[in-house]
Amino acid sequence: MSQIDDVKARIDIVDLVSETVKLRRAGKNYSGLCPFHAEKTPSFIVSPERGTWRCFGQCGEGGDAISFVMKKEGWDFSEALRYLAGKAGVELQTFSPQQAVEKEEHDNLRNLLEEAVTFYRHQLLNTPAGQEALAYLRDKRFMRAETIEAWGLGYAPLAWDAALNHLNKNGHSPDELGEAGLVSERDSGGYFDRFRNRIMIPIRDERGRMAGFGARSLSPEDMPKFLNSPETALFSKSHLLYGLDRSRKPIRSADQAVIVEGYFDVIGVHQAGFENVVSPMGTALTEDQMRLLKRFSRRIVLALDPDAAGQHAVMRGLEAARQSLDRTAEIAFDARGLLRHEARLQADLRVASMPDGLDPDEVVQRDAGQWSELIAAAQPVVVHVMHALADGRDLEDAKVKTEIASQVLPLIEDLPNPIERDTYRQRLARFLHLDERSLIERRPVTGKKMHPQTRQEVSRPAEDMVKKNQPASAVQLLELHCLGVLLRRPGLLYRIDRLLQEASLSRMGFEDFGYTDHKELFRLIRQSLEQDDSQPDEYLLDHLPDSLIGVVEEILGKPVKLDPVEERVLDDLIRTVLKMRRLGIDASINQLRFFQEDAQEQGDLHENTYMELVNRARHSRQMLDQANRKLTGHR
């Protein structure tokens, strides 16, 4: 691949044009108003499959990514190429006659590989030694003759030099065979066939050009079971997707790509009529592979084998997907008036679970209709991980809940979209039958804080980190305000208790706070008032644990000017407490509604119990509203 082709392959033309033109999907293409002449009706078409753009209106301009930048910026070819190379992360090298030589050499290697395909195919279909391999494909993998033909499958004989001798007679030197990855060099000198007694699977790039081979052993003693070509000038496993040359159009037509693990999975599912399937050939998904796929569809399903390795591949593939699937720049305004770009996933990435320990090709062989159902029922990755971790475990066990939450929450918090984070956090809370606020407390925390006196590192509380990384919630702000007032005037707590009790409400307790650190700080404030050994502020200072230092510093570090009239401070504090309780009740009602919906979907007999709890919560809210009118309406 030339440098120019490499740059164009790495640039998503839809993303590039979208920086200037507002595009809308129009079938497999995108349309918008031409940026090069004034128009009211969209005549500007972008084709992600071809990597081209064209105006079918007045100006009639068109071309590829490079010509678009040239036209838009008024640059020459080299300037546009350097700009796009920078965006794509490609380091351009000065063109030399050597590159022309390399291109010719690559063409020769591809021709050599095509000859190898013909040789291995002959060995499979026309020699006695190939009958065992042919029987395996027909009887064990249920492949039809036309399928074997279409995919170019072959057989490498059980010999050290069968391919070497045949191709050498056709004029190819051992060095060329080595460069193509067909032979290996002996330590003592000379060469031998890399592939022996194996089913041979030609691997082509997305344009259908030969790149290398995958080889499946026929004997249990031959390890590894699958052996690929070595890394060569043509074969780079991390840059290829098996079957993509045959799946490009089906993926575009279905607007969905399905990723399976193995070569035979791809072939078997294709044979059953589902042709939008590719494989990363047993490796973790890479950014280059995902970049290839996103040209054809942003809807991707991982349908990996049901074994432990397959499930692990799901987790490995998630990171590559996050880094490489279509990202657009969202411009947001922060508190300092600076513009920043926020990466946000623009793809629908899901996981399909294979039933009964079957591989994908076994599923379609047993029931082709079931394959469609499984793909349609594919779950978002976070949901899949939740269910996979919970499979066969007691979700009433607090330690199990803790373990699942600790593994799922980092995935949720890593999502760039706040709506997705909130949605999945709510779903995890429903799944584990937990209050969502308890999950907020368990958000992943990194970073250290220095103790103000000892200068030793202490853990920073979750709330402290949350405030550094994202806006505080309404509940969090109310709780911080309440604690800020009580830290400065702890004596008001007694007056608050009396007012609440006069309104037939319970006095303030740590239950009024949703965050663990806030609960502990409030408990310490009340203890400071109930003890007689020292002044409340001295008691607080002496008994403040390291884990709360950051919270207190955060609260007291904010400049707050309390009203000199204590009654006004008291009025503000009672309003704050009532708001906290109202939000807490509303959150409980929402949580119970989620539980009730789950019970309805599963036919759970606890549905009525949840409804009764909802009614009780609503009654508590009514009482709170009455007390609110009494306490704040006449003060």
Protein Blocks (a to p, Z undefined) as FASTA:
>chain_A
ZZklmmmmmpcfklmmmmmmccddehjbccdddfkbccfbdcbdcdfknopacdfblnop
acdfklmmmmmnopafklmmmmmmmmnopacddddfklmmmmmmmmmmmmmmmmmmmmmm
mmmmmcfklmmmmmmmmmmnopafklmmmnopacddddfklmmmmmmmnopafklmmmno
paccdfkgpjddfbghiacdddddfkopafbdcdddfbfklccfbdcddddfklcfklpc
ehklmmmmmmmmnopacddfblmlmmmmmmnopakbcceehpacdfklmmmmmmmoccdc
ddddfbfklmmmmmmmmmmmmmmmccdddddddfkopacdddddfbdcdddddehhiafk
lmmmmommlmmmmmmmpccfklmmmmmmmgopafkbmklmmmmmmmmmmmmmmpmblklm
mmmmmmmmmmnopafklmmmmgccedddddfklopacdddfklmmmmmpccdfklmmmmm
mmmmmmmmmmlmmmmmmmmmmnopacddfklpmbfklmmmmmmmmmmmmpckbcfklmmm
mmmcfklmmmmmmmmmpccdddfblklmmmmmmmmmmmmmmmmmmmmmmmmmmmmmmmmm
nopaklmmmmmmmmmmmmmmmmmmmmmmmmmmmZZ
